[in-house]
């Protein structure tokens, strides 16, 4: 399968975080730290037409993002009720915001020793 630029950029951001690794699950790349998921890449998930990243978050942040730009941010299936945020990578998002969202999700699951490396 040919590498797409959305996944390449997402991979670069995720794997720059200390201890982060990539693992395929549910037929798609996921990004984890200590095997705890913080980003899930989805390309046309069940025909939804989106190229997106589902990022670990909390319900308050989720709603703030979705309300701020519903064309780019959305509540993803399955993990949305837990606060995760979907980001449409095919809608030319602000990668500064995307990187911040990814780092926040990473911080929710990373062990303290890796957080010290990040800081």
BELTA-V734014 format. One record per helix or strand. SS is the DSSP state (H for helix, E for strand). FROM is the first residue (numbers start at 1). TO is the last residue. If there is no record, write none. Layout:
ss=SS from=FROM to=TO
ss=SS from=FROM to=TO
This chain:
ss=H from=5 to=15
ss=E from=20 to=25
ss=E from=28 to=33
ss=E from=36 to=43
ss=H from=45 to=47
ss=E from=51 to=55
ss=H from=59 to=68
ss=E from=73 to=74
ss=H from=80 to=82
ss=E from=85 to=88
ss=H from=89 to=91
ss=H from=95 to=109
ss=H from=112 to=118
